[in-house]
Amino acid sequence: MARKLRLEYAGATYHVINRGNYRQNVFESQGAAEAFERVLGEACERFGWVLHAYVIMRNHFHLAVETPEPNLSVGMKWLQGTWANRFNRYRGLVGRPFQGRYKALHVEPGAALAQVANYIHLNPVRAKVVESEKLGEFRWSSFWWFPQRKERPAWLCAETVLAEAGGLNDTPAGWRKYGAYLGFLDEAEPTKRTERYGKLSRGWALGSAEFKQSLMADFQQQGARLEQATLHGETEEDWRELRETAWEARLQQMAVAAKIDLARLGPRKSEPAKVLLAAALRAETAVSNAWLCKRLGMGTPASVSQFVRRWRADEANAKAVARLRAAVMRAHRKR
């Protein structure tokens, strides 16, 4: 089975999700939700976490969490373990209340993080627990705390959602406008709502292509074997996105080392620069011919295979591929 990786670094932000074992309603009682919220606050204080949003539903929870120190794993182990021990002791139970390892998607700070926070705050509306206009009355959510500026926990950060909702003020009026903004988001494009929201809880990273490529570079710097591992993607689509991001990052590195401008490749399908890059990438990754032909403009997957095979048959070309790979490795070691 592929080994799962999790990247931790100072200042990382994540969308963390976990569910009750067998989707049981572990937070159905007020006491269970209240206890989890209390332990969550203790975890934030103990590990220095900053929460941009959270919600506790009947059978799962969501966190938009920032970790000033690289301690997500140890913090989540403490959070879930501490609450589970208290939950089991209170109910006289044994076993795991959660379904297993939590899911944590990397999130780019700024707009992407605000989208996740909005998604989290709207969870009770999507679950038909409350109407959007009464969302502030849902007790087990950061949105319940945000308007209470004096009583708000110090580990809750309001700046992200306010800034990305139009630069709103941290005032009662500002939070009323934010609530109206959430209502607008819930009503906008209802036919695309499920697709749009679903993407915020799937995959391995949320943000720009540049953000994902920077994460790939960090994994590679750690020596992670990305062709033999997965991150947090749970579907074939997630895994394909992960691999394609890794291929793109490696292609960019090879193009720099070979002094090839990817934006100025010619129309010829068998252009030497294209075939050199394709051959080098094929030599060290499991990149697909379909991805190469689309990314480099090399015709069809079959033509990519043919061009690369002919290229490798020439000894001088084969040495050129070896030199390019060595140059990329040298540049990587200098970082």
Buried (B, 14 or more C-beta within 10 A) or exposed (E): EEEEBBBBEEEBBBBBBBBBBEEBEBBEBEEBBBBBBEBBBBBBEBBBBBBBBBBBBBBBBBBBBBBEBEBBBEBBEBBBEBBBEBBBEEEEEEEEBBBEBBBBBBBBBBEBBBBBBBBBBBBBBBBEBBEBEEBBEBEBBBBBBBBEEEEBBEBBBBEBBBEBBEEBEBEEEBBEBBBEBBBEBBEEEEEEBEEEBEEBBBBBBBBEEEBBBBBBBBBBEEEBEBEEEBBBBEEEEBBEBBBBBBBBBBBBBBBBBBEBEBEEBEEEBBBBBBBBBBBBBBBBBEBBBEBBBBBBBBBEBEBBBBBBEEBBEEEEBBEBBEEBBEBBEEEEEEE
